[in-house]
Amino acid sequence: MRITWQQAALFCNWLSEKGGENGSLTPFYTVVDDAVVGFDAESHGYRLPTEAEWAWAARRDIADPSGVRKFSWDGDLPPPDGAGNLADVSARAFLGDILFDYNDRSPVTTTVGTYSANQHGLFDMAGNVAEWVNDYYGASGSLGVERDPLGPEAGQFRVIRGSSWAHGTITELRLSFRDFGEEPRDDVGFRVARYLED
């Protein structure tokens, strides 16, 4: 993908200005000299999901509302056929850690919707590309219960959630896996979100 967090956020603003159902939307991200410097929490414009939203959409178990899912598929390793675009035998020529008992036939990124959606109807919450989320990276989470937390107010790096076609270890395949960065990578993309209008 080769998209930076800044480029993903600027795309969200562009999409907001392009319009919603009733014309243009107020951009979510505050931009000064082509750099994102903050956001408007009251905006209904397009944005990157928060880390908390991403985790809820990926991990919340509909069958057991008090539980969370470990992997995007039911059960443990190895993943069943069609679980997602992961580091498999089709990528063994250029990746070190692969799933030897899994073949999704896609050595790198593939079209969204190629594999099954999760229980919330969302595609590629595990596999294909890992995703930039809105939050700055912090090594530890909040100690208390928060409603829709936004993460640290500042930082050097942004959070990346989910696994990609380049991930094949048990740690990377868990839905709890989080990474950080600021530079573009071949295995990182993004999805857009919006707050519901009142």
C-alpha positions as CSV (number, residue, x, y, z in Angstrom):
1,M,0.0,0.0,0.0
2,R,2.8,2.4,0.9
3,I,0.5,4.9,2.7
4,T,1.6,7.0,5.6
5,W,-0.8,7.8,8.5
6,Q,-0.8,11.4,7.4
7,Q,-1.9,10.4,3.8
8,A,-4.7,8.2,5.2
9,A,-6.0,11.1,7.4
10,L,-5.8,13.6,4.5
11,F,-7.7,11.1,2.3
12,C,-10.4,11.0,5.0
13,N,-10.7,14.8,4.8
14,W,-10.8,14.8,1.0
15,L,-13.6,12.2,1.2
16,S,-15.5,14.4,3.6
17,E,-15.1,17.5,1.4
18,K,-16.3,15.4,-1.6
19,G,-19.5,14.9,0.2
20,G,-21.9,12.7,2.2
21,E,-25.5,12.0,1.6
22,N,-26.4,15.7,1.9
23,G,-23.4,17.5,0.5
24,S,-19.9,18.0,1.9
25,L,-19.1,17.0,5.5
26,T,-17.0,19.0,8.0
27,P,-13.5,17.5,7.8
28,F,-12.5,15.6,10.9
29,Y,-8.8,16.3,10.8
30,T,-7.3,19.8,11.4
31,V,-4.6,20.5,8.8
32,V,-2.0,23.3,8.9
33,D,0.6,23.5,6.1
34,D,-0.5,20.1,4.7
35,A,0.1,18.4,8.0
36,V,-2.5,17.0,10.4
37,V,-2.2,18.8,13.7
38,G,-5.4,17.7,15.5
39,F,-9.0,16.8,15.0
40,D,-12.6,18.0,15.5
41,A,-14.3,15.5,17.8
42,E,-17.7,17.0,16.9
43,S,-17.2,16.4,13.1
44,H,-19.2,13.8,11.3
45,G,-16.7,13.7,8.5
46,Y,-14.7,10.6,7.5
47,R,-11.8,9.6,9.7
48,L,-9.7,6.6,10.7
49,P,-11.3,4.4,13.4
50,T,-10.0,4.8,16.9
51,E,-8.0,1.8,18.3
52,A,-10.9,1.1,20.6
53,E,-13.4,1.0,17.7
54,W,-11.1,-1.2,15.7
55,A,-10.7,-3.6,18.6
56,W,-14.4,-3.8,19.2
57,A,-15.2,-4.5,15.6
58,A,-12.5,-7.2,15.4
59,R,-12.8,-8.9,18.7
60,R,-16.3,-8.5,20.2
61,D,-18.0,-11.9,20.1
62,I,-21.7,-11.7,19.1
63,A,-22.4,-15.2,20.4
64,D,-20.9,-14.3,23.8
65,P,-21.3,-10.5,24.5
66,S,-19.0,-10.7,27.5
67,G,-16.3,-12.5,25.6
68,V,-13.7,-11.5,23.0
69,R,-12.3,-13.4,20.1
70,K,-8.7,-14.5,20.0
71,F,-8.5,-14.9,16.2
72,S,-10.7,-13.8,13.4
73,W,-11.7,-17.4,12.8
74,D,-13.4,-19.8,15.3
75,G,-10.9,-21.9,17.2
76,D,-7.1,-21.9,17.4
77,L,-4.2,-22.4,15.0
78,P,-3.9,-23.3,12.3
79,P,-6.5,-21.1,10.6
80,P,-9.2,-22.9,8.5
81,D,-9.2,-22.5,4.7
82,G,-10.4,-19.1,3.7
83,A,-9.7,-17.4,7.0
84,G,-7.9,-14.5,5.4
85,N,-4.8,-13.4,3.4
86,L,-2.1,-14.3,5.8
87,A,1.7,-15.2,5.5
88,D,1.2,-18.6,4.0
89,V,3.0,-21.1,1.8
90,S,2.3,-18.9,-1.3
91,A,4.6,-16.3,0.3
92,R,7.4,-18.6,1.4
93,A,9.7,-17.3,-1.3
94,F,10.1,-13.9,0.4
95,L,8.9,-14.2,4.0
96,G,10.6,-15.9,6.9
97,D,7.7,-16.7,9.3
98,I,4.8,-18.4,7.4
99,L,1.9,-20.7,8.2
100,F,3.2,-24.0,6.7
101,D,-0.3,-25.7,6.9
102,Y,-2.2,-22.8,5.2
103,N,-2.5,-21.7,1.6
104,D,-4.7,-18.7,0.8
105,R,-3.2,-18.5,-2.8
106,S,-2.4,-14.8,-2.3
107,P,1.3,-14.1,-1.7
108,V,0.7,-10.3,-1.2
109,T,-2.4,-8.0,-1.0
110,T,-5.6,-9.0,-2.7
111,T,-9.0,-7.5,-3.4
112,V,-11.1,-6.7,-0.4
113,G,-13.9,-9.2,0.0
114,T,-11.9,-12.1,-1.4
115,Y,-12.2,-13.9,2.0
116,S,-15.1,-14.2,4.4
117,A,-16.3,-11.2,6.4
118,N,-16.2,-11.4,10.2
119,Q,-19.3,-11.7,12.4
120,H,-20.0,-8.0,12.1
121,G,-19.8,-8.1,8.3
122,L,-16.4,-6.5,8.0
123,F,-13.8,-7.8,5.7
124,D,-10.0,-8.2,6.3
125,M,-10.0,-7.5,10.0
126,A,-7.2,-10.1,10.0
127,G,-5.0,-10.5,6.9
128,N,-4.6,-8.6,3.7
129,V,-3.2,-5.4,5.2
130,A,-2.7,-4.2,8.8
131,E,-4.4,-0.9,9.4
132,W,-3.6,2.6,10.6
133,V,-6.0,3.8,13.3
134,N,-6.5,7.3,14.7
135,D,-4.6,6.9,18.0
136,Y,-1.0,7.8,18.9
137,Y,0.9,4.8,20.2
138,G,1.3,4.3,23.9
139,A,3.0,1.3,25.4
140,S,0.3,0.8,28.0
141,G,-3.4,1.3,27.9
142,S,-5.7,3.1,30.3
143,L,-6.0,1.8,33.8
144,G,-9.7,2.6,34.1
145,V,-12.8,2.0,32.1
146,E,-13.3,4.7,29.4
147,R,-16.1,5.2,26.9
148,D,-14.7,5.4,23.4
149,P,-11.1,6.3,24.4
150,L,-9.0,8.2,22.0
151,G,-5.6,7.1,23.3
152,P,-2.6,9.4,24.1
153,E,-3.0,13.0,23.1
154,A,0.5,13.1,21.5
155,G,3.3,10.9,20.5
156,Q,5.9,10.0,17.9
157,F,4.2,7.0,16.4
158,R,0.7,5.9,15.3
159,V,-1.0,2.6,16.1
160,I,-1.3,-0.1,13.5
161,R,-3.9,-2.8,14.2
162,G,-4.4,-6.3,12.7
163,S,-2.4,-8.8,10.8
164,S,-1.5,-8.7,7.1
165,W,-0.3,-10.9,4.3
166,A,3.2,-10.6,5.8
167,H,2.2,-11.9,9.3
168,G,2.5,-15.6,10.3
169,T,3.4,-15.9,14.0
170,I,0.8,-16.7,16.7
171,T,1.4,-13.2,18.2
172,E,0.8,-11.4,14.9
173,L,-2.3,-13.4,14.1
174,R,-4.1,-12.6,17.3
175,L,-6.7,-9.9,17.1
176,S,-5.0,-8.2,20.1
177,F,-1.8,-7.7,18.1
178,R,-0.8,-4.0,17.8
179,D,2.1,-2.4,16.1
180,F,3.3,1.1,15.6
181,G,5.0,3.3,13.0
182,E,5.1,6.5,11.0
183,E,6.6,5.4,7.7
184,P,4.7,3.7,4.9
185,R,4.9,-0.1,4.6
186,D,3.9,-2.6,1.9
187,D,1.6,-4.4,4.3
188,V,-0.2,-1.4,6.0
189,G,-3.4,0.3,4.7
190,F,-6.5,1.8,6.3
191,R,-10.3,1.8,6.5
192,V,-12.5,4.8,7.0
193,A,-15.1,5.4,9.7
194,R,-17.6,8.1,10.6
195,Y,-19.5,9.0,13.8
196,L,-23.3,8.6,13.4
197,E,-25.1,11.9,12.9
198,D,-27.6,12.8,15.6
